[in-house]
Amino acid sequence: MQASLRGRVRRNAIAYVFVAPTLVTMLLVHFIPGAQGIYMSFLDLKQVNLLLYLRAPFIGLAHYQQILGVFFGSDDANVAALGQALNNTLWYTFWVDAGTLGLGLALALLLHRRFRGVGLARTLVLLPWVMPTFVVGIAWNLIWLQDGGLANHLLVDWLGVLHFRPAWLTGPASFWALVIPSIWRTLPFTAVMLLAGLQVIPTDLYEAARVDGATGLDRFRYITLPFLMPVLSVLVLFGTVFNLIGGQGYNISASMFAAGSGAAVNGGRFADLIVPAIVRQSFERQLFGYGAAASVVVMLILLVLVGVWYRGFRSAATTAD
């Protein structure tokens, strides 16, 4: 018994040696800064230097009580800005997820067909995904320019759909000016993942369905979608978490908007997202404790979403078995 246990520990020791550098890196890069951020959320920390960090007064849940004003209403300007950013982020996440999944599925179905040049098409589709996000932001800034931008030239001069030139980079239109490039940037990843899911579906099922008289819509509904559900569920989770923490939007907005997150109109930033808002609260206004508390709240929201997804995915897998 002891000999077998000793041999098992000796065999596992080699694995522990190889895993140790990764664990140490995770500890230094993620867990220690995360624990420090949680601790900072309980401090009245308004300037960043070691002396004031050690002497910052402990205020308990005061920052969290202040942040609750986002959900229950508050006259505080910082809370109002955070609430506006959270509302923008939720809508941003919804539209980007819906756009990438819908268009990605259509693109995957197209690329799954056999036609001349399909290999080249599959390669070219990946170009937006491999482009650096700051390049994407600069390119779309040129597209959205009110005077001389490609979008207004197309909509006003060429197609005549609009009779005025929208200011895409300011005001309410800036929200859609951020959503569309984010969909364009993420679409290739979604399409490739769904294409991989399509390629593992047995063709015999489609042939049997045709023999039984199933229409194309029936084959899509009863064969394609059920086989793609595991991939779709992962993409929904990935897209939701990725977009809630800023994802493409944070990097694209930083290079696309001159002010970083759209124009401030009527007291609100229409294209401002939660992560840029937290960064602004923490570093521009030097409310480090408040910013840390807001980050913890976002982390808790993400943990709840992941937990709900995991339970739903596990129950679906159990039902399928």
C-alpha positions in Angstrom: 0.0 0.0 0.0 2.7 2.5 1.0 4.9 1.4 -1.9 2.2 1.9 -4.4 1.3 5.3 -2.9 5.0 6.3 -2.9 5.3 5.3 -6.6 2.2 7.2 -7.5 3.5 10.4 -5.8 6.9 9.9 -7.6 5.2 9.6 -11.0 3.0 12.7 -10.3 6.0 14.7 -9.1 7.3 15.0 -12.7 3.9 16.4 -13.8 4.0 18.8 -10.9 7.4 20.0 -11.9 6.2 20.9 -15.4 3.0 22.5 -14.2 4.7 24.5 -11.5 5.9 27.4 -13.7 2.4 27.9 -15.1 0.9 27.9 -11.6 3.5 30.4 -10.3 2.8 32.6 -13.3 -1.0 32.4 -12.7 -0.3 33.2 -9.0 1.7 36.3 -9.8 -0.3 37.6 -12.7 -3.9 36.8 -11.7 -4.5 35.7 -8.1 -2.2 38.1 -6.2 -3.4 41.2 -8.1 -7.0 40.0 -7.9 -6.7 39.6 -4.1 -5.1 43.0 -3.9 -7.9 44.5 -5.9 -10.5 43.0 -3.6 -8.6 44.3 -0.6 -8.4 47.8 -2.2 -12.2 47.8 -2.7 -12.6 48.1 1.1 -10.2 51.1 1.4 -10.8 54.8 0.9 -7.9 54.9 -1.5 -7.8 58.1 -3.7 -4.1 58.3 -4.5 -1.7 55.7 -5.6 1.6 55.5 -3.7 2.8 52.9 -1.3 2.6 55.2 1.8 -1.0 56.2 1.3 -1.9 52.6 0.3 -0.7 51.3 3.7 -2.4 54.2 5.6 -5.6 54.2 3.6 -8.6 54.0 6.0 -10.7 50.8 6.0 -14.3 51.7 5.1 -15.8 48.3 4.7 -18.7 48.0 2.2 -19.1 51.7 1.7 -18.0 51.6 -2.0 -20.4 48.6 -2.6 -23.3 50.5 -1.1 -22.5 53.4 -3.3 -22.3 51.2 -6.4 -25.8 49.8 -5.5 -27.1 53.2 -6.7 -26.4 52.0 -10.2 -29.4 49.6 -9.8 -31.6 51.6 -7.4 -30.9 55.2 -8.6 -28.4 57.8 -7.3 -27.7 61.5 -7.7 -23.9 60.8 -7.5 -22.2 61.7 -10.8 -19.8 58.8 -10.6 -22.6 56.3 -10.0 -24.6 57.8 -12.8 -21.7 57.5 -15.2 -21.1 53.9 -14.1 -24.8 53.1 -14.6 -24.8 54.6 -18.1 -21.7 52.5 -19.0 -23.3 49.3 -17.6 -26.4 49.9 -19.6 -24.4 50.5 -22.8 -22.3 47.4 -22.1 -25.4 45.1 -21.7 -26.9 46.4 -25.0 -23.5 46.2 -26.6 -23.1 42.6 -25.5 -26.5 41.7 -26.8 -26.1 43.2 -30.2 -22.6 42.0 -30.8 -23.5 38.4 -29.7 -26.6 38.4 -31.8 -24.8 39.8 -34.8 -21.8 37.5 -34.6 -23.9 34.3 -34.0 -26.4 35.1 -36.8 -24.0 36.3 -39.4 -21.4 33.7 -38.3 -23.8 30.8 -38.8 -24.8 32.1 -42.2 -21.2 32.5 -43.2 -20.3 29.1 -41.9 -23.1 27.5 -43.9 -21.9 29.3 -47.0 -18.3 28.2 -46.5 -19.4 24.7 -45.9 -20.6 24.4 -49.5 -18.4 23.2 -52.2 -17.6 25.9 -54.8 -14.5 27.0 -56.7 -12.2 29.1 -54.5 -13.7 27.9 -51.2 -10.2 27.4 -49.7 -9.2 31.0 -50.6 -12.5 32.3 -49.2 -12.0 30.5 -45.9 -8.6 32.1 -45.7 -9.7 35.6 -46.5 -12.5 35.4 -44.0 -9.9 35.3 -41.2 -8.3 38.6 -42.1 -10.5 40.8 -39.7 -9.7 38.4 -36.9 -5.9 38.5 -37.3 -5.8 42.3 -37.7 -4.6 44.2 -34.6 -7.6 45.9 -32.9 -6.0 49.3 -32.9 -5.7 49.0 -36.7 -9.3 48.0 -36.9 -10.2 51.1 -34.8 -8.3 53.4 -37.0 -9.7 51.9 -40.2 -13.3 52.2 -39.0 -12.6 55.8 -37.8 -11.9 56.6 -41.4 -15.0 54.8 -42.5 -17.2 56.7 -40.0 -15.9 60.2 -40.7 -18.8 62.6 -41.3 -17.1 64.3 -44.2 -15.1 62.0 -46.4 -16.0 58.8 -44.7 -16.8 55.7 -46.8 -20.1 55.1 -44.9 -21.6 58.5 -45.6 -20.3 58.4 -49.2 -22.1 55.0 -49.6 -25.3 55.9 -47.9 -25.7 59.5 -49.1 -23.8 60.0 -52.4 -24.0 56.5 -54.0 -27.2 54.9 -52.7 -29.1 58.0 -51.7 -30.6 56.2 -48.7 -30.0 59.2 -46.5 -30.3 62.9 -47.2 -28.0 64.0 -44.5 -24.5 63.0 -43.3 -24.8 61.4 -39.8 -22.1 62.1 -37.2 -21.2 58.5 -36.5 -18.4 59.3 -34.0 -20.5 61.5 -31.8 -23.9 61.3 -30.1 -26.2 58.3 -30.1 -24.8 57.0 -33.4 -21.5 56.3 -31.8 -23.0 53.3 -30.1 -23.6 51.6 -33.5 -20.3 52.9 -34.7 -18.8 50.7 -32.0 -21.1 47.7 -32.4 -20.6 47.2 -36.1 -16.7 47.0 -36.1 -16.9 44.7 -33.1 -19.2 42.3 -35.0 -16.9 42.6 -38.1 -13.8 41.8 -36.0 -15.3 38.8 -34.1 -17.3 37.3 -37.0 -14.4 35.2 -38.5 -13.8 33.4 -35.2 -17.5 32.6 -34.8 -17.8 31.4 -38.4 -14.7 29.2 -38.2 -15.9 27.6 -35.0 -19.3 26.9 -36.5 -17.7 25.6 -39.7 -15.7 23.1 -37.7 -19.0 22.0 -36.0 -20.7 21.6 -39.4 -17.8 19.4 -40.8 -18.3 16.7 -38.1 -22.0 16.2 -38.8 -22.4 12.8 -40.5 -23.5 13.3 -44.1 -25.5 10.1 -43.9 -28.1 11.9 -41.7 -28.7 14.5 -44.4 -29.0 11.8 -47.1 -31.5 9.8 -45.0 -33.5 12.9 -44.3 -33.7 13.7 -48.0 -34.9 10.2 -48.7 -37.6 10.7 -46.1 -38.7 13.9 -47.8 -37.4 16.4 -45.3 -37.1 19.9 -46.5 -34.0 22.1 -46.2 -35.5 23.9 -43.3 -36.3 20.6 -41.6 -32.8 19.3 -42.1 -31.4 22.5 -40.6 -33.8 22.4 -37.6 -33.6 18.8 -36.7 -30.0 17.9 -37.7 -27.8 21.0 -38.1 -28.9 22.9 -35.0 -28.9 20.0 -32.5 -25.3 19.1 -33.6 -24.2 22.8 -33.4 -25.7 23.4 -29.9 -22.5 22.6 -28.0 -20.5 25.0 -30.2 -23.2 27.6 -30.0 -23.4 27.4 -26.2 -19.6 27.9 -25.9 -19.7 30.8 -28.3 -22.5 32.4 -26.3 -20.5 32.1 -23.1 -17.3 33.3 -24.7 -19.1 36.2 -26.4 -21.0 37.3 -23.3 -18.0 37.2 -21.0 -15.6 38.7 -23.6 -18.0 41.6 -24.5 -19.0 42.4 -20.9 -15.3 43.0 -20.0 -14.8 45.2 -23.0 -13.3 42.7 -25.4 -13.0 44.2 -28.8 -14.9 47.3 -27.8 -12.3 48.6 -25.4 -9.4 48.5 -27.8 -11.4 49.5 -30.8 -13.0 52.5 -29.1 -9.6 53.7 -27.8 -8.3 54.1 -31.3 -11.6 54.9 -33.1 -12.9 57.7 -30.9 -10.8 60.8 -30.4 -12.0 61.0 -26.7 -11.7 57.2 -26.2 -15.3 56.4 -25.7 -17.6 58.5 -27.8 -18.8 62.1 -27.2 -20.3 63.2 -23.9 -23.8 64.5 -24.8 -26.6 65.3 -22.3 -24.4 64.0 -19.5 -23.9 60.5 -20.9 -21.4 58.7 -23.1 -23.4 56.8 -25.6 -20.5 54.4 -26.6 -18.9 54.2 -23.1 -18.5 50.7 -21.8 -18.1 49.5 -18.2 -14.3 48.7 -18.3 -13.3 52.2 -19.8 -15.7 53.8 -17.2 -13.9 51.9 -14.4 -10.5 52.9 -15.8 -11.6 56.5 -15.9 -12.9 56.4 -12.4 -9.7 54.8 -11.1 -7.0 56.7 -12.9 -8.4 59.9 -14.2 -10.3 60.7 -11.0 -8.0 58.7 -8.8 -10.8 56.9 -7.0 -8.9 53.7 -6.7 -11.0 52.1 -4.0 -14.2 52.8 -5.8 -12.8 51.5 -9.1 -11.6 48.3 -7.4 -15.1 47.8 -5.9 -16.7 48.3 -9.4 -14.3 45.7 -10.8 -15.2 43.2 -8.1 -18.9 43.7 -8.9 -18.3 43.0 -12.6 -16.3 39.9 -11.7 -19.2 38.6 -9.5 -21.6 39.2 -12.4 -19.4 37.2 -14.7 -19.1 34.4 -12.2 -22.9 34.2 -11.9 -23.2 34.1 -15.7 -20.6 31.4 -16.0 -22.3 29.4 -13.2 -25.7 29.6 -14.8 -24.2 28.6 -18.2 -22.4 25.6 -16.6 -25.5 24.3 -14.9 -27.5 24.7 -18.0 -24.9 23.0 -20.2 -24.4 20.2 -17.7 -28.1 19.5 -17.5 -28.4 19.6 -21.3 -25.5 17.1 -21.7 -27.1 14.8 -19.0 -30.4 14.9 -20.9 -28.7 14.1 -24.2 -27.0 11.1 -22.6 
